[in-house]
């Protein structure tokens, strides 16, 4: 699956499925974007039978495309969980997270008959929570003391989006 999408400004983005061979390109983005990043082994473990991993590539002036973000979903039957979404900090704020989430979720609905997507997000990540609300997610609850922080633990906000079946 590959889709060319016009996005923020004049940049052209392409979203396609990633494979385990892409972990080496994902890891620097993960390390740059997260205070507590996933390890290479954890990223690699997300290429099993019940996972879908989508990458967002930006076409550069040279014609070369560069991976700038990815979304990892785990799914079973009609339910999927967004396990990780990551946009390179140098590309954040340009609508790429919105583009990646919208397109990848619609692909799951169309190709895997997904009816609901779940996610967990740090309570302090208000930009992500705002994006999820914009895309139709609602808050379902929270998990206290879920995420590690420099000073202890932080609450996870639980969210979901239902699709018409």
BARODO-986197 format. One record per residue (C-alpha): residue in three letters; x, y negated, z negated. Coordinates in steps of 0.02 Angstrom, whole numbers, plus 50000, padded with zeros to 5 digits. Example, Ala and Ser with C-alpha at 12.3 -4.5 7.8 and 13.67 -1.06 7.14 Angstrom:
# residues 2
ALA506155022549610 SER506845005349643 
This chain:
# residues 165
UNK500005000050000 UNK500664983050046 UNK499724966850060 UNK500344949950118 UNK499574935750020 UNK499754916950037 UNK500054910049863 UNK500624894449772 UNK501294881449892 UNK502074888050050 UNK502784903749973 UNK502194920150044 UNK501994934449924 UNK501834952849963 UNK501174965649839 UNK501624983849860 UNK501754999649757 UNK503425002249671 UNK504355018549645 UNK505605024249515 UNK506965018149634 UNK506395000349594 UNK506775001449406 UNK508484993549434 UNK507624978149509 UNK506304977749372 UNK507504978349224 UNK508294960949246 UNK506554953249259 UNK505994962649102 UNK507534956849007 UNK507354938749062 UNK505494937549024 UNK505314946348857 UNK506104943548686 UNK505844962148652 UNK506024969848826 UNK505684987748873 UNK507224998448904 UNK507675005749072 UNK507115022849008 UNK505405016248957 UNK505165007649126 UNK505695023749214 UNK504435033849112 UNK503025023749192 UNK503145032349361 UNK502205048149316 UNK500605055449385 UNK499415044049289 UNK500325027649322 UNK500225014549458 UNK501575001349470 UNK501374986249583 UNK502734973949630 UNK502564956049689 UNK503884950849815 UNK504214933249879 UNK504884931150054 UNK506424920150053 UNK506954908250192 UNK508234921250249 UNK506814933450282 UNK507354944350137 UNK506014948350007 UNK506404947649821 UNK505464956349681 UNK504864942949559 UNK503584952649457 UNK502704968949424 UNK501174976249340 UNK501144993649262 UNK499495002649236 UNK499135019349156 UNK497485026949206 UNK496375041849169 UNK494715044949253 UNK493815028049267 UNK494885018749138 UNK496535009749160 UNK497665000849037 UNK498804986749090 UNK500384992449001 UNK501524978349057 UNK501484963449171 UNK503044953349198 UNK503454938449309 UNK505244932249321 UNK505344916149216 UNK506024906949369 UNK504394910849462 UNK503164907949320 UNK501864894149329 UNK501584896249516 UNK500054907649512 UNK500994923749544 UNK500344932149385 UNK498564928349437 UNK498904934849613 UNK499734950749552 UNK498384954749424 UNK496924950849539 UNK497594961049684 UNK498234975849582 UNK496604977549483 UNK495564976849642 UNK496674990249719 UNK496385001449568 UNK494504998549579 UNK494475002149766 UNK495685016949774 UNK495585025049602 UNK493765021049557 UNK494285011849400 UNK492795004449307 UNK493684995949161 UNK495424988949128 UNK496064987148949 UNK497564977348886 UNK498424971248729 UNK499274954348718 UNK500234945048583 UNK499084933048490 UNK500394919348515 UNK500404921548705 UNK499024908948737 UNK499504906548921 UNK499234925048954 UNK497604925348856 UNK496984910448957 UNK497434919449120 UNK496534935249064 UNK494984925149019 UNK495064916549190 UNK495094933749272 UNK493554939549177 UNK494294948549027 UNK493414947448860 UNK494114949848685 UNK493634966448605 UNK494604965548442 UNK496364964948372 UNK497744975648298 UNK498564967248150 UNK500464968348132 UNK500644976648302 UNK502064967448391 UNK503804964848322 UNK504374946848297 UNK505944938748229 UNK505064935748063 UNK504004951448047 UNK502484957248144 UNK501154949048253 UNK499344953048293 UNK498874960648461 UNK497294954248544 UNK496314968348630 UNK495444963548791 UNK494494972248930 UNK493694968949098 UNK492294979449168 UNK491974981749353 UNK490324986349434 UNK490255005049466 
